[in-house]
Amino acid sequence: MSIRRWIFAACLAPFLAALGLALVSLPASAGALPSANGPLPSANGPLTSSAGALTSTAATATSHVDGISDQSLPAWDGGFDQSYFAGLFDDAWVHGPGAHVDFARYVVQWNVMSGDYPRYLGEFEAWLDDVASIELKPEIALTSYDGSLPASPREYEFELVEILGRARALGHPIAWLEAWNEPNGQGGEPAAEAAAFTNAASSVCEGEGDCTVIAGDFEDSPGVAAYEDEYVKDLHPVPANWGVHPYYSVEEESETPFETVREHLPNGGKGARIWFTEVAARRCTDFAGRLVENGEAGQARRADWLVNTLMRNARPVHVFYYELLLRAGREPSCETEGSDSALYVPSGDPAEPDSPRRAAAYVWGDGGGSAPGEAGEPGEPGDAFLANAAQATLTGGAEL
């Protein structure tokens, strides 16, 4: 940790101690899902040990957003080590009283180790180092950002082994792997090919990879059911862990899109460990090909619905929010980003607090209860929380 962030942490500690008294404590888990230890009924055969590596005990639902999917992390405020926001995030969301973020997710170019992507590789390695520095557990997904795709499952497998090997060499082994990011959305892969990549990932994790595969990673968009059916029938073996991106559910404040995804999982989703590997409440979005302006109040309402309705009823084992703060001081905007789900707006000065939006209170907790108390004079670490408290207050967790 840099000297600057050490000083920040020392200043913030008394405030967080006071904040902890106001937090509503919740258990780390809130009820069990069906156990995934046994075989999952399927015509494709039983689960393998790699598919069930995380299921030695009954799966439990998370009561909080416990992961971030934010690839801007190394460039927060222009650089992670000197970033005010990185210090705030570490000392409040990761290690402070009531902290509940344990995981960080990165979507990496599938052939980043080929030598053709030096910038992508440097950013990935910086992310690995930075999340390790604050003791977050890394989880990755593979994708293509430039339209290049694996010519075969064998090529995919070779490149995956290279990525996992590089992470191990840096001292940051990857324990959880999404075979392909959002194949029916951003990842843009036919279902049969996406299933083949998942099979290859299972083979790697079963062998030298020593990792657990998260299958699916479906966006809950219209048409997902037919895509899912095609994907599932080609899986060998059938993993126990499944990723879902419930963007449509949150935007529409309706559980129907998510429920469609779950119903078309193997065995109707019974026994599946469902991860929300990427989700957000958006202030604005080009949702379904048209610009939708929800405003900050609409974003906050959707964040509340995500935490206190969808998470409560769907009972995912982990939830990754996308995203917290854009890189290098960029202002969030639908005109430049396509959508705006950021929880914080950059201050314009790396030394000054970044401004939280109302939605941040719900992702932190449930947005209810009493304010955490008075912060210090302007410019002191407590200000970031005070701004948030003035809008929606900061408390413990979802009321599960």
C-alpha positions in Angstrom: 0.0 0.0 0.0 1.4 3.4 -0.9 2.2 6.0 1.9 -0.7 8.1 0.6 -3.2 5.3 0.9 -1.8 4.3 4.4 -2.4 7.9 5.6 -5.9 7.7 4.0 -6.7 4.5 5.8 -5.5 6.0 9.2 -7.7 9.0 8.7 -10.7 6.9 7.7 -10.5 4.3 10.4 -12.2 6.4 13.2 -15.0 7.3 10.9 -15.6 3.7 9.9 -15.5 2.6 13.5 -18.4 5.0 14.2 -20.1 3.8 11.0 -19.9 0.2 12.1 -22.1 1.0 15.1 -24.8 2.1 12.8 -24.6 -0.8 10.4 -27.3 -3.5 10.6 -25.4 -6.7 10.9 -26.4 -9.7 8.8 -25.0 -13.2 8.6 -22.6 -14.0 5.8 -25.3 -16.2 4.2 -29.0 -16.2 4.3 -30.4 -19.7 3.7 -29.3 -22.7 1.8 -29.8 -23.6 -1.8 -30.2 -27.3 -2.8 -26.9 -29.1 -2.4 -24.8 -29.5 -5.5 -22.8 -32.4 -4.1 -24.7 -35.1 -5.9 -25.2 -35.6 -9.6 -27.4 -33.2 -11.5 -30.0 -35.1 -13.4 -29.2 -34.8 -17.1 -29.1 -36.8 -20.2 -25.6 -35.6 -20.7 -24.2 -37.6 -17.7 -23.1 -36.8 -14.2 -21.2 -33.8 -12.9 -17.5 -34.1 -12.7 -15.4 -33.2 -9.7 -14.2 -30.0 -11.3 -17.8 -28.9 -11.8 -18.6 -29.4 -8.2 -15.3 -28.2 -6.6 -17.1 -25.4 -4.7 -19.9 -27.6 -3.6 -18.6 -29.6 -0.7 -21.2 -28.0 1.5 -24.7 -26.8 0.7 -24.7 -23.7 -1.4 -25.7 -20.5 0.3 -27.3 -17.3 -1.1 -25.4 -14.0 -0.7 -27.2 -11.3 1.2 -25.1 -8.5 -0.4 -23.4 -7.6 -3.6 -20.1 -9.4 -2.9 -18.2 -8.8 -6.1 -17.3 -6.1 -8.6 -17.0 -6.5 -12.3 -15.0 -3.3 -13.0 -12.0 -3.4 -15.3 -11.3 0.3 -14.7 -10.0 -0.6 -11.3 -6.2 -0.2 -12.1 -6.9 3.3 -13.6 -9.3 4.6 -10.9 -8.5 8.3 -10.5 -5.6 7.8 -13.0 -3.8 5.0 -11.0 -4.8 2.5 -8.3 -2.0 3.1 -5.8 -2.6 6.9 -5.7 -6.3 6.8 -6.1 -8.5 8.3 -3.4 -11.4 6.1 -4.5 -9.2 2.9 -4.3 -8.5 3.8 -0.7 -12.1 4.4 0.0 -13.1 1.2 -1.7 -10.5 -0.9 0.1 -11.1 0.6 3.6 -14.9 0.6 3.4 -16.2 -1.9 0.9 -13.5 -4.6 1.3 -12.0 -4.2 4.8 -14.1 -1.8 6.8 -16.9 -2.5 9.3 -19.8 -4.1 7.4 -17.6 -4.7 4.3 -18.9 -7.4 2.0 -17.0 -7.3 -1.3 -14.8 -10.5 -1.6 -14.5 -11.0 -5.4 -13.3 -9.1 -8.5 -14.1 -10.1 -12.0 -12.3 -9.4 -15.3 -13.3 -10.2 -18.9 -10.1 -10.9 -20.8 -9.4 -11.2 -24.5 -9.3 -15.0 -25.1 -5.9 -14.9 -26.9 -4.3 -12.2 -24.8 -1.2 -14.3 -24.5 -0.6 -14.6 -28.2 1.7 -11.5 -28.4 -0.8 -9.5 -30.4 -2.3 -7.7 -27.5 0.4 -6.0 -25.4 -1.9 -3.3 -24.0 -4.6 -5.8 -23.1 -2.1 -8.0 -21.4 -0.5 -5.2 -19.4 -4.0 -4.1 -18.2 -4.9 -7.6 -17.2 -1.7 -8.1 -15.3 -2.1 -4.7 -13.5 -5.6 -5.8 -12.5 -4.4 -9.1 -11.1 -1.8 -7.3 -9.0 -4.2 -4.6 -7.8 -7.0 -6.9 -6.7 -4.5 -9.1 -5.0 -3.1 -6.1 -3.1 -6.4 -5.7 -1.3 -7.1 -9.4 -1.0 -9.9 -9.8 -3.4 -10.4 -13.2 -5.0 -10.0 -13.0 -8.9 -12.6 -14.5 -11.2 -12.3 -14.2 -15.0 -14.3 -14.7 -18.2 -13.0 -15.0 -21.7 -14.3 -13.1 -24.7 -13.3 -11.4 -27.9 -13.1 -7.6 -28.1 -12.0 -7.4 -31.8 -14.1 -10.1 -33.5 -11.3 -12.7 -33.6 -12.6 -16.0 -32.4 -11.0 -19.4 -31.6 -10.9 -21.5 -34.7 -11.6 -24.6 -32.6 -12.0 -25.8 -29.0 -8.4 -27.0 -29.2 -7.2 -23.5 -29.9 -9.4 -22.1 -27.1 -8.1 -24.6 -24.7 -4.4 -23.8 -25.6 -5.0 -20.1 -25.0 -6.9 -20.7 -21.8 -4.0 -22.7 -20.4 -1.7 -19.8 -21.3 -3.8 -17.3 -19.4 -4.2 -19.4 -16.3 -0.5 -20.2 -16.4 0.4 -16.5 -16.5 -1.9 -15.7 -13.6 -0.2 -18.5 -11.5 3.3 -17.2 -12.5 2.3 -13.8 -11.1 1.2 -15.4 -7.9 -2.5 -14.9 -8.5 -4.0 -18.2 -9.5 -7.6 -18.1 -10.9 -10.0 -20.4 -9.0 -13.2 -19.5 -10.9 -13.6 -19.3 -14.6 -16.5 -18.3 -16.9 -15.8 -20.1 -20.1 -17.2 -17.3 -22.4 -18.7 -14.0 -21.4 -22.3 -13.5 -22.4 -22.3 -15.7 -25.5 -25.8 -14.5 -26.4 -24.8 -10.9 -26.0 -21.4 -9.2 -25.9 -19.6 -12.5 -26.6 -21.5 -13.1 -29.8 -21.0 -16.9 -30.1 -23.5 -19.5 -31.5 -24.7 -21.8 -28.8 -23.0 -24.9 -30.0 -19.6 -23.1 -30.1 -20.1 -21.6 -26.7 -20.9 -25.0 -25.3 -17.8 -26.5 -26.9 -15.7 -23.8 -25.2 -17.3 -24.6 -21.9 -16.5 -28.3 -22.4 -12.9 -27.4 -23.1 -12.8 -25.2 -20.0 -14.1 -28.1 -17.9 -11.3 -30.3 -19.3 -8.7 -27.7 -18.4 -10.0 -27.1 -14.9 -10.4 -30.8 -14.3 -6.7 -31.1 -15.2 -3.9 -28.7 -14.7 -6.1 -25.6 -14.4 -7.3 -26.4 -10.9 -10.3 -24.1 -11.3 -14.1 -24.3 -11.2 -16.1 -23.6 -14.4 -19.1 -21.2 -14.4 -21.2 -22.1 -17.4 -23.8 -20.1 -19.3 -23.2 -16.4 -18.5 -26.4 -15.7 -20.3 -27.9 -12.2 -20.6 -31.6 -12.5 -19.8 -32.6 -11.0 -23.1 -35.5 -11.9 -25.4 -34.7 -15.2 -27.2 -32.5 -16.5 -24.4 -34.6 -19.7 -23.9 -34.0 -21.1 -27.4 -30.3 -20.2 -27.2 -30.1 -21.9 -23.8 -31.7 -25.1 -24.9 -29.3 -25.4 -27.8 -26.3 -24.7 -25.5 -27.3 -27.1 -22.7 -27.8 -30.1 -25.0 -24.2 -29.9 -26.1 -22.6 -29.7 -22.7 -20.4 -32.6 -21.5 -20.1 -32.5 -18.5 -22.8 -30.3 -17.0 -21.3 -27.8 -14.6 -23.0 -27.0 -11.3 -22.3 -23.3 -11.4 -24.2 -21.0 -13.8 -23.7 -17.4 -14.6 -26.6 -15.0 -15.4 -26.5 -11.3 -16.4 -30.0 -10.1 -15.4 -29.8 -6.7 -17.0 -33.3 -6.9 -18.5 -34.8 -8.0 -15.2 -33.3 -5.0 -13.4 -34.2 -2.5 -16.1 -37.8 -3.7 -16.3 -38.0 -4.4 -12.5 -39.5 -7.8 -13.4 -38.3 -11.2 -12.4 -39.7 -12.8 -15.6 -36.5 -12.5 -17.7 -34.4 -14.1 -15.0 -37.0 -16.8 -14.4 -36.9 -17.7 -18.1 -33.2 -18.3 -17.8 -33.5 -20.4 -14.7 -36.3 -22.5 -16.1 -34.1 -23.5 -19.1 -31.1 -24.6 -17.1 -30.6 -28.3 -16.7 -33.3 -29.9 -14.5 -35.1 -26.6 -14.5 -32.4 -25.0 -12.4 -32.9 -27.3 -9.5 -29.5 -27.8 -7.7 -27.8 -25.1 -9.8 -25.5 -22.6 -8.1 -26.5 -19.3 -9.8 -24.1 -16.4 -10.0 -25.0 -13.0 -11.1 -21.6 -12.6 -12.8 -22.6 -9.2 -14.1 -25.4 -6.9 -13.3 -26.1 -3.2 -12.9 -28.8 -0.6 -12.3 -28.5 2.0 -15.0 -29.1 5.7 -15.0 -29.4 5.6 -18.7 -29.0 3.0 -21.4 -29.5 2.2 -25.0 -31.6 -0.7 -23.8 -33.1 -2.8 -26.6 -31.7 -0.4 -29.2 -33.3 2.8 -27.8 -32.1 5.4 -25.4 -33.8 5.2 -22.0 -33.2 7.9 -19.4 -33.9 6.6 -15.9 -32.2 9.5 -14.1 -30.4 9.1 -10.8 -33.7 8.4 -8.9 -34.5 5.6 -11.4 -31.1 4.1 -11.1 -31.4 4.1 -7.3 -34.9 2.5 -7.5 -33.5 -0.3 -9.7 -30.6 -0.8 -7.4 -33.0 -1.2 -4.5 -35.1 -3.7 -6.5 -32.0 -5.7 -7.4 -30.8 -6.1 -3.8 -34.1 -6.3 -2.0 -36.3 -8.1 -4.5 -34.4 -10.0 -7.2 -31.5 -11.1 -5.0 -33.9 -12.0 -2.2 -36.0 -14.2 -4.4 -33.5 -15.6 -6.9 -30.9 -16.4 -4.1 -27.7 -16.2 -6.2 -24.6 -17.4 -4.5 -22.5 -14.4 -5.7 -23.4 -11.1 -7.3 -20.9 -8.9 -9.2 -21.9 -5.2 -9.8 -20.8 -3.5 -13.0 -19.3 -0.8 -12.5 -18.2 1.6 -9.7 -16.0 4.3 -11.3 -14.9 4.9 -14.8 -11.2 4.9 -15.5 -8.9 7.9 -15.7 -11.5 10.4 -14.5 -14.0 9.9 -17.3 -17.5 11.2 -16.8 -20.2 8.5 -17.1 -22.4 9.2 -20.1 -24.7 7.3 -22.4 -23.4 9.3 -25.3 -19.9 8.0 -24.9 -20.3 4.7 -23.0 -23.6 3.4 -24.4 -25.0 3.0 -20.9 -24.3 4.5 -17.5 -24.4 2.2 -14.4 -21.5 3.9 -12.5 -22.1 4.3 -8.7 -19.6 7.1 -8.4 -18.8 10.2 -10.5 -15.1 11.3 -10.6 -14.2 14.5 -8.8 -11.8 15.7 -11.4 -9.0 15.7 -8.9 -7.4 12.3 -7.8 -6.8 13.8 -4.3 -10.5 14.7 -3.8 -13.5 12.5 -2.9 -15.4 11.1 -5.9 -19.2 11.7 -5.6 -21.4 8.7 -4.8 -24.8 8.4 -6.5 -28.0 7.4 -4.7 -27.7 3.9 -6.1 -24.5 3.3 -4.2 -26.4 3.1 -0.9 -28.4 0.2 -2.1 -25.4 -1.7 -3.5 -23.6 -1.1 -0.2 -26.7 -2.0 1.8 -30.4 -1.5 1.5 -30.6 2.3 1.5 -32.7 2.4 4.7 -32.1 3.2 8.3 -30.3 6.1 9.8 -27.4 8.1 8.6 -23.9 7.0 9.7 -23.3 10.2 11.6 -21.4 13.4 10.9 -18.2 13.3 8.9 -15.3 15.8 9.3 -14.5 19.0 7.6 -14.7 19.3 3.8 -11.9 17.3 2.2 -11.7 14.6 5.0 -12.3 11.0 4.1 -15.8 10.9 5.6 -17.2 13.3 3.0 -17.7 10.6 0.4 -20.0 8.7 2.8 -21.7 11.9 4.0 -22.7 12.8 0.5 -24.2 9.4 0.0 -25.9 9.5 3.4 -27.5 12.8 2.6 -29.1 11.2 -0.5 -30.2 7.8 0.7 -28.3 6.9 3.9 -25.8 4.1 4.4 -26.7 1.0 6.4 -26.1 -2.7 6.7 -27.4 -5.1 4.1 -30.3 -6.4 2.2 -33.2 -7.5 4.4 -33.2 -11.2 3.7 
